[in-house]
Amino acid sequence: MIIRSNLAITLDGKIARAGGKYQALGSPNDRNEMQRLRALSDVVIIGASTLRQHKQACLKNVPGADKPKTVLSHSFCNAVISRQLENISVNWPFFKAPNLRRILFVTTNELTKAQEKLFAKTSEIVVLKKSSRTSAAEQMIKYLESAGFSRLLVEGGGELMWDFVSHNLIDEYHVTLTPKLLGGKLSPTLVEGTGFTFKQMLSLDLTQVRQVNSELFLTYRKRS
Ligand SMILES: NC(=O)c1ccc[n+]([C@@H]2O[C@H](COP(=O)([O-])OP(=O)(O)OC[C@H]3O[C@@H](n4cnc5c(N)ncnc54)[C@H](OP(=O)(O)O)[C@@H]3O)[C@@H](O)[C@H]2O)c1
C-alpha cells in the first residue's frame, strides 16, 4: 500500500479553528492539488470530526464535469474512522454520493442493530479490534489491502494523522503552506495525538517545493 497524506496548514501549523465551521484554508490552486492527489489514490480516509465538519464525500474530479463526482462504480472509496459513529447522520451528502464505496471503521461494538441497519444501506461497517497488538491504522491498511486497494490518501484531520504518523506509516506527506495565521491554543494542527518524545521524533526528507503565488506546495518523504 502506498500511503500519502494531504492537508493545508497555516503558517502556525493549524488545520482549522477549534469547533469552528468548515472553511477551506487553501486557494483554488490547493483544491487542484487535492484533486491531483486524489487522482493518484483509490481510497481517501478522514477522521470522524472532519466528516462531522464537512459532511461531504471526498470525490474525484471527472474530466469535463463542473463539480467533483465519481462515475466508475466502486472504483473509488471513502473511509472514515470513528469510535461509534456518534453524531453522524446518514442524511449527509457523504452518504448520498452515487457510485462511491464507503467503509466506516469503528472501534466499539456498541452500534445498535437499528444504527447498523441504517449505515449498512450505504456503507460497509468494519469493527477494529481494540485489544489487538496492531494499531487501528495498521488494521485499516490490512483491511483495505485485502479489499484490493493499493493507494491510500489520508486527508486528516490531525487526530487521524497521529494514528498513521505514530507508526511511521505515511510514505509521502503533501502539505500546502498557506500564507495565513490562525492562532488558538485549541485549533487542531497537522498532527495531534499524544505526540513523540524528542528521541522518537520523525525526521523526513523534503523532496519537492513548488510556489504558486503566496502558497507553498511541499512534499516530504519518509526516511528509509
Ligand atoms: N486544513 C486541512 O487540510 C484539513 C484537513 C482535514 C480536516 N481539517 C479540519 O480538521 C478538523 C478535524 O481535525 P481533528 O484532528 O479534530 O479530528 P479528525 O482527525 O478529523 O477526527 C478525529 C475523530 O476521528 C475518530 N478517530 C480518529 N482516530 C481514531 C482511532 N484510532 N480510534 C477510533 N476513532 C478514531 C474519532 O471519532 P469519534 O469522535 O467519532 O469517535 C475522533 O474523535 C476539522 O475542523 C476539519 O475541518 C482540515
The ligand as an SDF file (V2000), in Angstrom:
LIG
                    3D

 48 52  0  0  0  0  0  0  0  0999 V2000
   -6.6770   22.0170    6.6130 N   0  0  0  0  0  0  0  0  0  0  0  0
   -6.8990   20.8080    6.1760 C   0  0  0  0  0  0  0  0  0  0  0  0
   -6.3370   20.3730    5.1720 O   0  0  0  0  0  0  0  0  0  0  0  0
   -7.8500   19.9150    6.9140 C   0  0  0  0  0  0  0  0  0  0  0  0
   -7.9630   18.5800    6.5480 C   0  0  0  0  0  0  0  0  0  0  0  0
   -8.8260   17.7540    7.2630 C   0  0  0  0  0  0  0  0  0  0  0  0
   -9.5440   18.2670    8.3190 C   0  0  0  0  0  0  0  0  0  0  0  0
   -9.4240   19.5640    8.6510 N   0  0  0  0  0  0  0  0  0  0  0  0
  -10.1710   20.0970    9.8120 C   0  0  0  0  0  0  0  0  0  0  0  0
   -9.6540   19.4780   10.9740 O   0  0  0  0  0  0  0  0  0  0  0  0
  -10.6700   19.3960   11.9620 C   0  0  0  0  0  0  0  0  0  0  0  0
  -10.7470   17.9730   12.4970 C   0  0  0  0  0  0  0  0  0  0  0  0
   -9.4870   17.5040   12.9000 O   0  0  0  0  0  0  0  0  0  0  0  0
   -9.3040   16.6990   14.2600 P   0  0  0  0  0  0  0  0  0  0  0  0
   -7.8750   16.4190   14.4600 O   0  0  0  0  0  0  0  0  0  0  0  0
  -10.0530   17.4510   15.3090 O   0  0  0  0  0  0  0  0  0  0  0  0
  -10.1500   15.3650   14.0340 O   0  0  0  0  0  0  0  0  0  0  0  0
  -10.1100   14.1500   12.9570 P   0  0  0  0  0  0  0  0  0  0  0  0
   -8.7850   13.5480   12.8940 O   0  0  0  0  0  0  0  0  0  0  0  0
  -10.7580   14.5970   11.6940 O   0  0  0  0  0  0  0  0  0  0  0  0
  -11.1540   13.1640   13.6250 O   0  0  0  0  0  0  0  0  0  0  0  0
  -10.9610   12.7090   14.9450 C   0  0  0  0  0  0  0  0  0  0  0  0
  -12.0150   11.6590   15.2180 C   0  0  0  0  0  0  0  0  0  0  0  0
  -11.7680   10.5240   14.4040 O   0  0  0  0  0  0  0  0  0  0  0  0
  -12.0230    9.3430   15.1200 C   0  0  0  0  0  0  0  0  0  0  0  0
  -10.7600    8.6330   15.3320 N   0  0  0  0  0  0  0  0  0  0  0  0
   -9.5060    9.0230   14.9740 C   0  0  0  0  0  0  0  0  0  0  0  0
   -8.6060    8.0670   15.3190 N   0  0  0  0  0  0  0  0  0  0  0  0
   -9.3180    7.0710   15.9100 C   0  0  0  0  0  0  0  0  0  0  0  0
   -8.9740    5.8140   16.4710 C   0  0  0  0  0  0  0  0  0  0  0  0
   -7.7080    5.3570   16.4900 N   0  0  0  0  0  0  0  0  0  0  0  0
   -9.9650    5.0570   17.0000 N   0  0  0  0  0  0  0  0  0  0  0  0
  -11.2400    5.4850   16.9730 C   0  0  0  0  0  0  0  0  0  0  0  0
  -11.6420    6.6520   16.4550 N   0  0  0  0  0  0  0  0  0  0  0  0
  -10.6840    7.4340   15.9250 C   0  0  0  0  0  0  0  0  0  0  0  0
  -12.6800    9.7800   16.4270 C   0  0  0  0  0  0  0  0  0  0  0  0
  -14.0530    9.9110   16.0810 O   0  0  0  0  0  0  0  0  0  0  0  0
  -15.3020    9.8410   17.1130 P   0  0  0  0  0  0  0  0  0  0  0  0
  -15.2570   11.1540   17.8430 O   0  0  0  0  0  0  0  0  0  0  0  0
  -16.4990    9.7040   16.2290 O   0  0  0  0  0  0  0  0  0  0  0  0
  -15.0800    8.6820   17.9830 O   0  0  0  0  0  0  0  0  0  0  0  0
  -12.0210   11.1460   16.6460 C   0  0  0  0  0  0  0  0  0  0  0  0
  -12.7660   11.9760   17.5080 O   0  0  0  0  0  0  0  0  0  0  0  0
  -11.9560   19.8270   11.2920 C   0  0  0  0  0  0  0  0  0  0  0  0
  -12.2240   21.1590   11.6850 O   0  0  0  0  0  0  0  0  0  0  0  0
  -11.6340   19.7760    9.8150 C   0  0  0  0  0  0  0  0  0  0  0  0
  -12.3700   20.7330    9.0810 O   0  0  0  0  0  0  0  0  0  0  0  0
   -8.5980   20.4020    7.9830 C   0  0  0  0  0  0  0  0  0  0  0  0
  1  2  1  0
  2  3  2  0
  2  4  1  0
  4  5  1  0
  4 48  2  0
  5  6  2  0
  6  7  1  0
  7  8  2  0
  8  9  1  0
  8 48  1  0
  9 10  1  0
  9 46  1  0
 10 11  1  0
 11 12  1  0
 11 44  1  0
 12 13  1  0
 13 14  1  0
 14 15  2  0
 14 16  1  0
 14 17  1  0
 17 18  1  0
 18 19  2  0
 18 20  1  0
 18 21  1  0
 21 22  1  0
 22 23  1  0
 23 24  1  0
 23 42  1  0
 24 25  1  0
 25 26  1  0
 25 36  1  0
 26 27  1  0
 26 35  1  0
 27 28  2  0
 28 29  1  0
 29 30  1  0
 29 35  2  0
 30 31  1  0
 30 32  2  0
 32 33  1  0
 33 34  2  0
 34 35  1  0
 36 37  1  0
 36 42  1  0
 37 38  1  0
 38 39  2  0
 38 40  1  0
 38 41  1  0
 42 43  1  0
 44 45  1  0
 44 46  1  0
 46 47  1  0
M  CHG  2   8   1  16  -1
M  END
$$$$
